[in-house]
Amino acid sequence: MNKLNKKALLLTTCVLGAAAFFSTSAQAQQYAQQMPSAMSSANQSGASSYSSASSFFAPIGDRIVSDPMFLPLKGQIYGVSAYTGTIGNSSAYNHLGVKTSNSSSYSNTFSQTLAYGISDDVTIRLAQSYEFGNTDSESLKTGATTPYNNAGLTDPTLSVTYRFIDQRQNYPVSADLYAAYSPNMLTSRNASATRTGTEDSGRQTATFQADVGREMNNFTVEGLVGGTFNGRRNFVTLSNDQNDTLGSFWSYFAAINTQTRITDRLSFNGNVRYTVQDKAAGANQSTGLTWIQSNPDNVDFTVDLNYQFIPNRLVGQLSYDNVMYTHTSYNYSVAADSSQVRNQDNNIIGARLMYLFN
């Protein structure tokens, strides 16, 4: 299946799913009559008791820290301090399809997010990360292993969420619009065997997303669809000190996120996300050499375990992600220069502390 067909399938699936979800809106008044009268003032000071409703799927209007649909209320400050560790594997193949090397990568990321509720329906955020890690590439021809090290700040991300349908107002679902922007503030450098590279992207990005979800007594489900514009990337290849560029491209994604609340304090999230990416044109500004890069699609499965140390104020989370990628291709005008990266996957473990202040 080519990328165009996959994009069409992705878009069709999301549209049909959204249509099915929104078809319930005609029953909003019926749901409103069934919801507890206390729902309109839900989550003013903390998490509700999930065992109190008569049904596992009874609708509620709480805003639960760690829930996929969580937003802070007006005047609240929300923060996430996180660590993630990533182990990645991949193999390189030449233009004849012969494997030439195996690579293993290890990275560590410390990140901080701060959010503020401008109103009950509008939230702004600022996120920043620091990463360091290394990639070991083993040549199958010589048996030699070459290390590549990276370290540094990532580009910051500014984002805003607008909740235009709120389940707290007796609607059957909540729905959000989300936008994020990451400026290109740092110089991107690709590592060499003797010189450390950077962790910034070397480009500006903008993400647009729409989501709809339903929060129930013990269960939340959210579906979302969106796209990211990845601007032109400028970077320095430290092995030869030459300047390279990679043209702009779009990526598109869809996801389903869930939370199951086992007790008032313990819950787990299960998420799946699929991303497709366009091709991009690359060029070496020093030599004039050009290529077409086929960026990989990927599917990401995530499981989170959450514990409310202080209900709806201080929450700890442990997570595991498995990300599987399709091939990355580098196609040059001279076929012998072309190559592919295959068998790429990442295993990611994470620990997060989420906190909410009035």
C-alpha positions in Angstrom: 0.0 0.0 0.0 1.6 3.3 -1.1 1.6 6.4 1.2 -1.2 8.1 -0.7 -3.5 5.1 -0.1 -2.4 5.0 3.5 -3.2 8.7 4.0 -6.6 8.2 2.3 -7.3 5.2 4.6 -6.2 7.2 7.7 -8.3 10.2 6.8 -11.4 8.0 6.0 -11.1 6.1 9.2 -10.8 9.3 11.2 -13.7 10.9 9.5 -16.0 7.9 9.9 -14.9 7.5 13.5 -15.6 11.2 14.2 -19.0 11.0 12.4 -20.0 8.0 14.6 -18.8 9.8 17.7 -20.6 13.0 16.9 -23.8 11.2 16.0 -24.4 11.0 19.7 -24.7 14.8 19.9 -28.3 14.7 18.8 -28.9 12.8 22.1 -27.3 15.5 24.2 -30.4 16.5 25.9 -31.2 12.9 26.8 -27.7 12.5 28.3 -28.1 15.7 30.2 -31.2 14.4 31.9 -29.4 11.2 32.9 -26.3 12.8 34.3 -26.0 13.5 38.0 -26.9 17.0 39.0 -23.6 17.4 40.7 -21.8 17.2 37.3 -22.0 20.9 36.6 -19.7 21.6 39.6 -17.5 18.5 39.1 -13.8 18.6 40.0 -13.8 22.0 41.7 -11.4 20.7 44.4 -10.4 17.1 43.6 -11.1 13.8 42.0 -14.4 12.2 42.4 -15.0 8.7 43.9 -15.2 6.6 40.8 -17.0 3.8 42.5 -20.0 6.0 43.4 -21.8 6.0 40.1 -24.2 3.3 39.2 -22.4 2.1 36.1 -18.9 1.6 34.9 -19.8 3.7 31.8 -21.9 6.4 33.6 -20.8 9.8 32.2 -19.0 12.2 34.6 -17.6 15.7 34.1 -14.4 15.6 36.3 -11.1 16.8 35.1 -8.7 14.1 36.3 -5.0 14.6 36.4 -3.4 11.9 34.1 -6.7 11.5 32.2 -6.4 11.9 28.3 -9.0 14.6 28.4 -7.5 16.6 31.3 -7.4 20.4 31.2 -6.7 22.7 34.1 -9.5 25.0 35.2 -9.3 28.8 35.1 -6.4 30.0 37.3 -4.9 26.5 37.8 -1.2 25.8 37.1 -0.4 22.3 35.9 3.1 20.9 35.6 4.8 17.7 34.4 8.4 16.7 35.2 9.5 13.7 33.2 12.3 11.4 32.4 12.3 9.0 29.4 15.0 6.5 28.4 15.0 5.2 24.8 16.7 2.1 23.4 16.6 2.0 19.6 17.8 -0.5 17.0 18.1 -0.3 13.2 20.1 -1.7 10.2 21.5 0.0 7.1 21.3 -1.5 3.6 23.0 -0.5 0.4 21.3 0.1 -3.0 21.6 -3.7 -3.7 19.6 -4.5 -0.6 22.7 -5.9 1.2 23.0 -5.1 4.9 26.0 -3.0 5.7 25.7 -2.1 9.4 23.7 -2.5 12.6 23.1 0.4 15.0 22.0 0.6 18.6 21.1 3.9 20.2 20.6 4.9 23.8 19.2 8.3 24.9 18.0 10.0 28.0 15.5 12.9 28.1 14.6 15.2 31.0 11.6 17.4 30.2 9.5 20.0 32.0 6.0 21.2 31.0 4.1 24.1 32.6 0.5 24.9 31.7 -1.9 27.6 32.8 -5.7 27.7 32.6 -6.6 31.0 31.1 -10.2 29.9 31.4 -12.0 26.6 32.0 -11.8 26.1 28.2 -8.4 27.6 27.2 -5.0 26.3 28.3 -1.5 27.5 27.3 1.7 25.4 27.7 5.4 25.7 27.5 7.6 22.6 27.3 11.4 22.2 27.2 13.7 19.2 27.2 17.3 18.3 27.6 18.6 15.1 25.9 21.8 13.2 25.8 22.7 9.8 24.3 24.8 7.8 21.9 24.5 5.6 18.8 26.9 2.7 18.2 27.2 1.7 14.5 28.8 -1.7 13.7 30.2 -2.2 10.2 29.5 -5.7 8.9 32.4 -5.4 6.5 35.1 -4.5 9.0 33.5 -5.5 12.3 34.5 -2.1 13.7 32.0 -0.1 15.9 31.8 3.7 15.6 30.3 5.7 18.4 28.3 8.9 17.8 27.3 11.1 20.8 24.7 13.8 21.1 23.7 16.2 23.9 21.9 19.4 24.3 18.6 21.3 24.7 15.7 20.6 22.3 13.7 23.5 20.8 11.0 24.7 23.2 7.3 24.1 22.3 4.5 26.6 22.9 0.9 25.2 22.6 -2.7 26.1 23.3 -5.8 24.0 23.7 -9.4 25.3 23.2 -12.3 23.1 24.5 -15.3 24.1 22.4 -17.5 21.3 23.7 -17.3 20.5 27.4 -18.8 17.5 29.0 -19.0 19.4 32.2 -21.8 21.5 30.6 -24.0 18.3 30.2 -22.8 17.4 26.7 -22.2 13.7 25.9 -18.6 14.4 24.9 -15.8 16.9 25.1 -14.0 18.2 22.0 -10.8 20.2 21.7 -8.8 22.1 19.1 -5.0 22.1 19.7 -2.1 24.0 18.1 1.6 24.0 18.9 4.7 25.8 17.6 8.3 25.0 18.0 10.8 27.6 16.8 14.2 26.8 15.4 16.3 28.5 18.1 19.5 26.4 18.0 22.1 25.3 15.4 21.6 21.6 14.6 24.8 19.5 14.2 25.0 15.8 13.2 27.6 14.0 15.3 30.8 12.5 14.0 32.9 9.8 15.6 35.0 12.4 17.4 32.6 15.4 17.9 29.4 15.5 19.8 26.2 16.5 18.0 23.2 18.4 19.2 19.6 17.3 20.0 17.7 20.2 18.5 15.7 19.6 15.2 17.2 22.3 13.1 13.8 23.3 11.9 10.6 25.0 13.0 7.4 22.9 13.4 3.7 23.6 13.7 1.1 21.0 14.8 -2.7 21.2 14.5 -5.0 18.7 16.1 -8.6 18.0 16.8 -9.9 15.5 19.4 -13.1 14.3 20.8 -13.5 12.2 24.0 -16.0 10.8 26.5 -15.2 10.6 30.2 -17.2 8.0 32.1 -17.2 6.8 35.7 -14.3 4.3 35.4 -13.3 4.8 31.8 -12.2 7.5 29.3 -11.8 7.2 25.5 -10.4 9.9 23.2 -9.9 9.9 19.5 -7.8 12.5 17.7 -6.4 13.4 14.3 -3.9 16.0 13.3 -0.9 17.1 11.2 2.5 18.6 11.7 4.3 20.9 9.3 8.0 20.3 9.5 9.9 23.3 8.2 13.1 23.2 6.2 15.9 21.7 8.3 19.4 23.3 8.3 22.2 21.3 9.8 26.0 20.9 9.9 27.5 17.4 9.3 30.5 17.4 11.8 32.3 14.6 10.0 33.1 17.0 7.1 31.9 20.4 8.4 29.6 20.7 5.5 26.2 22.4 5.5 23.1 20.3 4.6 19.4 21.0 4.2 16.3 18.9 4.2 13.2 20.4 2.7 9.9 20.9 4.5 7.2 18.2 4.6 4.0 17.2 6.4 3.3 14.3 8.7 -0.3 13.2 9.6 -1.4 11.2 12.7 -4.4 9.6 14.3 -4.6 8.2 17.8 -6.9 6.5 20.3 -6.2 7.2 24.0 -7.9 5.5 27.0 -7.8 5.5 30.7 -9.3 2.8 33.0 -9.7 3.8 36.6 -9.3 0.7 38.9 -9.7 2.6 42.2 -9.9 6.2 43.3 -6.1 6.3 43.2 -4.9 3.7 40.7 -5.5 3.8 36.9 -3.8 2.8 33.7 -3.8 4.3 30.2 -3.6 2.4 26.9 -2.8 4.4 23.7 -2.1 3.7 20.1 -0.9 6.3 17.5 -0.2 5.9 13.8 1.8 8.5 11.8 2.5 8.8 8.1 5.1 11.2 6.7 5.7 12.8 3.3 9.0 12.7 1.4 11.6 15.5 1.7 14.3 16.8 -0.7 17.8 17.0 0.8 20.8 18.9 -0.5 24.5 19.3 0.4 25.1 23.1 0.2 28.8 22.6 -0.2 28.9 20.0 -3.0 25.5 20.4 -4.6 24.7 16.8 -4.1 20.9 16.2 -3.8 18.7 13.3 -2.7 15.1 12.4 -1.9 14.4 11.2 1.6 11.4 8.9 2.2 10.6 9.4 5.8 9.3 6.4 7.8 5.7 5.9 8.9 5.4 4.6 12.5 3.0 3.0 15.0 3.3 3.7 18.7 1.8 1.6 21.4 1.9 3.0 24.9 0.9 1.7 28.4 0.9 4.0 31.5 0.4 3.2 35.1 -0.9 6.1 37.2 -1.1 6.6 41.0 -2.8 9.5 42.7 -0.5 10.3 45.7 -2.6 13.3 46.5 -5.9 12.9 44.7 -6.0 15.2 41.7 -3.1 17.2 43.0 0.0 15.0 42.8 0.1 12.0 40.4 3.0 9.6 39.5 3.2 7.8 36.3 5.3 4.9 34.9 5.1 4.3 31.1 6.3 2.0 28.4 6.3 2.8 24.6 7.1 0.5 21.6 7.5 2.4 18.3 7.9 0.5 15.1 9.0 2.2 11.9 8.8 1.4 8.1 11.9 1.9 6.0 13.7 5.2 5.6 15.1 5.6 2.1 17.8 7.9 0.7 17.6 8.0 -3.0 20.4 9.7 -4.9 20.7 10.4 -8.6 23.6 7.9 -8.7 21.9 4.7 -7.7 25.1 3.3 -6.0 24.9 6.1 -3.4 21.4 5.2 -2.4 20.6 3.4 0.9 17.9 2.4 3.3 17.4 2.1 7.1 15.3 -0.9 8.0 14.3 -2.9 11.1 14.0 0.3 13.1 12.2 0.3 16.5 12.4 2.1 19.8 11.6 0.9 23.3 10.9 3.8 25.7 10.5 3.7 29.4 9.3 6.8 31.3 8.6 8.2 34.7 6.5 11.4 35.3 5.3 13.5 38.1 2.2 15.5 37.5 1.0 18.3 39.8 -1.8 20.8 39.9 -2.0 24.1 41.8 -4.9 26.6 42.2 
